[in-house]
Amino acid sequence: MQSKTIRLGGVPEHFNLPIHLAIENGSFEQRGVNLEWTTFKGGTGQMTKALRNGEVDACILLTEGIIKDVIAGNQSQIVSGYVNTPLIWGVHTGAKNSLASHQEIYKRQYGISRFGSGSHLMAIVDATANGHKIAKEQFTIIKNLDGALESLESLSTDVFYWEKFTTKPYVDNGQLRRVGQFVTPWPCFVVAATKDILDREPESIIRMLRTIHDSCDRFMQTDEFIPVVADRYGQQVKDVERWYHATEWAIHGWVSDKMLRSVVHNLRVADIITDKDEVPELVWRR
């Protein structure tokens, strides 16, 4: 079988270790897929742009981010769930900042990786849920976690939302302080692919997904991966244990229509999309 190349992207975080393990042990090649991985430090906003520009064929990204961007015209569709559990966002500030609690953040300056990114969308959803509205001028683009660390240290920004366990080492070493957390009210990660690759290589996408699901299934069957995660991602074993046992990966391609409607509803409540925005077919119905 001649391998077909699929260009897949994702963030440099522990959630994606099952995919890296499958690459390393040749699982994709065994199914006739030459998987080319691209790391996106800028998160979902950077990945939706890459999908739009044809720089990648598929990505692992935040559910709300890809839904928002497909509604905005991105010619991609969700092809599978990836992580079924919600994402726990840490709400962070700099070590020298006077900010003391989650309740104090809503009038402050927010660092976001990009407009439309998870760090942007979750800040708005959180504020809306607590009866606040954040003005556009309260957001400063800092591109990625490295940019956030620099911005928070210099007091150019006051607040930064990022996945809780990814930032835990910076909280431990004193660079960041976590003043709160926010749990995404839906499954956090999905796999999305461009309509172009779905038209050209549907069978290759299906083989890619089967390989990902199998690797995620193996990853969840044994605790032996906990020290591997800790070693590769510079985290404490006790933190990885809590994360691992609170996280469930998808092993089937099914995506809930109710979940999709809930995300769209919340995006409208937060004024990220409007009632006039047409919602296209979000999921690839293979």
Secondary structure as the mmCIF struct_conf table of DSSP 4:
data_model
#
loop_
_struct_conf.conf_type_id
_struct_conf.id
_struct_conf.beg_label_comp_id
_struct_conf.beg_label_asym_id
_struct_conf.beg_label_seq_id
_struct_conf.end_label_comp_id
_struct_conf.end_label_asym_id
_struct_conf.end_label_seq_id
HELX_LH_PP_P HELX_LH_PP_P1 GLN A 2 SER A 3
STRN STRN1 LYS A 4 GLY A 10
BEND BEND1 PRO A 12 GLU A 13
HELX_RH_3T_P HELX_RH_3T_P1 HIS A 14 ASN A 16
HELX_RH_AL_P HELX_RH_AL_P1 LEU A 17 GLU A 24
TURN_TY1_P TURN_TY1_P1 ASN A 25 GLY A 26
HELX_RH_AL_P HELX_RH_AL_P2 SER A 27 GLN A 30
TURN_TY1_P TURN_TY1_P2 ARG A 31 GLY A 32
STRN STRN2 VAL A 33 THR A 39
TURN_TY1_P TURN_TY1_P3 LYS A 41 GLY A 42
HELX_RH_AL_P HELX_RH_AL_P3 THR A 44 ARG A 52
TURN_TY1_P TURN_TY1_P4 ASN A 53 GLY A 54
BEND BEND2 GLU A 55 GLU A 55
BEND BEND3 ASP A 57 ASP A 57
STRN STRN3 ALA A 58 LEU A 62
HELX_RH_AL_P HELX_RH_AL_P4 THR A 63 ILE A 71
TURN_TY1_P TURN_TY1_P5 ALA A 72 GLY A 73
STRN STRN4 SER A 76 VAL A 83
BEND BEND4 THR A 85 THR A 85
HELX_LH_PP_P HELX_LH_PP_P2 PRO A 86 LEU A 87
STRN STRN5 ILE A 88 GLY A 94
TURN_TY1_P TURN_TY1_P6 ALA A 95 LYS A 96
BEND BEND5 SER A 101 SER A 101
HELX_RH_3T_P HELX_RH_3T_P2 HIS A 102 LYS A 107
BEND BEND6 ARG A 108 ARG A 108
HELX_LH_PP_P HELX_LH_PP_P3 GLN A 109 GLN A 109
STRN STRN6 TYR A 110 ILE A 112
BEND BEND7 SER A 113 ARG A 114
TURN_TY1_P TURN_TY1_P7 PHE A 115 GLY A 116
BEND BEND8 SER A 117 SER A 117
HELX_RH_AL_P HELX_RH_AL_P5 GLY A 118 ALA A 129
TURN_TY1_P TURN_TY1_P8 ASN A 130 GLY A 131
HELX_RH_3T_P HELX_RH_3T_P3 LYS A 136 GLN A 138
STRN STRN7 PHE A 139 ILE A 141
BEND BEND9 ASN A 144 ASN A 144
HELX_RH_AL_P HELX_RH_AL_P6 LEU A 145 GLU A 153
TURN_TY1_P TURN_TY1_P9 SER A 154 LEU A 155
BEND BEND10 SER A 156 SER A 156
BEND BEND11 ASP A 158 ASP A 158
STRN STRN8 VAL A 159 GLU A 163
HELX_RH_AL_P HELX_RH_AL_P7 LYS A 164 ASP A 172
TURN_TY1_P TURN_TY1_P10 ASN A 173 GLY A 174
BEND BEND12 GLN A 175 GLN A 175
STRN STRN9 LEU A 176 VAL A 183
BEND BEND13 PRO A 185 TRP A 186
STRN STRN10 PHE A 189 THR A 194
HELX_RH_AL_P HELX_RH_AL_P8 LYS A 195 ARG A 200
HELX_RH_AL_P HELX_RH_AL_P9 PRO A 202 GLN A 221
HELX_RH_3T_P HELX_RH_3T_P4 ASP A 223 PHE A 225
HELX_RH_AL_P HELX_RH_AL_P10 ILE A 226 TYR A 233
TURN_TY1_P TURN_TY1_P11 GLY A 234 GLY A 234
HELX_RH_AL_P HELX_RH_AL_P11 VAL A 237 TYR A 244
TURN_TY1_P TURN_TY1_P12 HIS A 245 ALA A 246
STRN STRN11 TRP A 249 TRP A 249
BEND BEND14 ILE A 251 HIS A 252
HELX_RH_AL_P HELX_RH_AL_P12 ASP A 257 VAL A 269
TURN_TY1_P TURN_TY1_P13 ALA A 270 ASP A 271
BEND BEND15 ILE A 272 ILE A 273
TURN_TY1_P TURN_TY1_P14 ASP A 275 LYS A 276
BEND BEND16 ASP A 277 ASP A 277
STRN STRN12 VAL A 283 VAL A 283
#
